[in-house]
C-alpha cells in the first residue's frame, strides 16, 4: 500500500492520493445512495450503504486510500446527545449543559454499525488500497456539542473556554476517552491507519491551543500507540498557523495534513525534520479546473518530489466539483 509506505517514511513518486470527503455530494452515485438511505444519519449507520458510498470513488478514480464514510458527530450522538441534520443547514444538537449528560457505557453499541462498515471495507477493498479510520478531535467535536451547530464561529464554546475552562476540560476528558475507544474499535475492525480531524484548531489562541488541542490529541495518540505500536496517525490541525510545529512535536502524530493557506516549503522549515505532510490543493481549484488547477497540482508535485508525501486537498471536496476535474487531477498525478 503506497499510503502506508509513505507513512513509514518512504518517498513514493508519484505520491499516493486521496481526497477529504471523496465519497460525497459531488458524485451522482452518492446522491442516489443517500436517497435510498432516507437521511444522512441513517446512511452513516447502515453498513451496506456506507460501504457502498465509501467504495464509489475508489471504483471511479482509483484513489490510493479509502476513508471510512461516517461523520465526526456520530460519537457525541453515541454518547447520548441528540443529533439531527437539517437539510441545507448542517448538524443540529441541543447545546450541552453539563458533562454528566454524556454516557460512555452505551456508546459502543450505538456506533457498532460503523465498525461493521470498517470490517466490510477491509474485506472488499483492493489489497493495494489503504483504509483510513477517523474521528473528530475532542475540541472540534466539543464546538458542535456546546454551540449546537456550526457556521457561527462557535461563540458559546469560545466564551466558555475563558469563563468556565474546567467545564470545557470535563467535556474534553470524556471525549478523549471515548475517542480512544472509538478509534481502537476501528483498528480492531480493520482500519490500516487513522486520521484525527481538528477542523477548528484555528479558533483558539496559543494557550488554549496547547490545553484544548494539543493535550487531548497527545493523549489519544499515546493511548493508541501503546496498544498498537505500528499504527500510523495523521493529524489535521486546520489553521494551526505558527502552532503547527509544536502540534507535531507534542502530539506524536506520524503525519500532518496541511490546510489550504499553509505553504508546504515554509511548513517544512517550521516542523521537525522528516515530518510527513499531506495536502494541500485548494478545493476551489478542483471546482474550477483548467490551467489554474493543473499548474497548482504540478507545483505541489514538484515541491514534494523526493520526500514522503500524500497528495490531498487543503480541506474537503465541495459538492459543486465536476467529476471530470477529479479525473483530470488523477491523470496529472499518475503521469508525473
Secondary structure, 3 states (H helix, E strand, C coil): CHHHHHHCCCCCCCCEECCCCCCCCCCHHHHHHHHHHCCHHHHHCCHHHHHHHHHHHHHHHCCCEEECCCCCCHHHHHCCCCCEEECCCEEECCCCCCHHHCCCCCHHHHCHHHHHHHHHHHHHCCCCCEEEEEEECHHHHHHHHHHCCCCCCCHHHHHHHHHCHHHHHHHHHHHHHHHHHHHHHHHHHCCCEEEEEECCHHHCCHHHHHHHHHHHHHHHHHHHHHHCCCCCEEEEECCCHHHHHHHHHHHCCCEEECCCCCCHHHHHHHCCCCCEEEEEECHHHHHHCHHHHHHHHHHHHHHHCCCCEEEEECCCCCCCCCHHHHHHHHHHHHCC
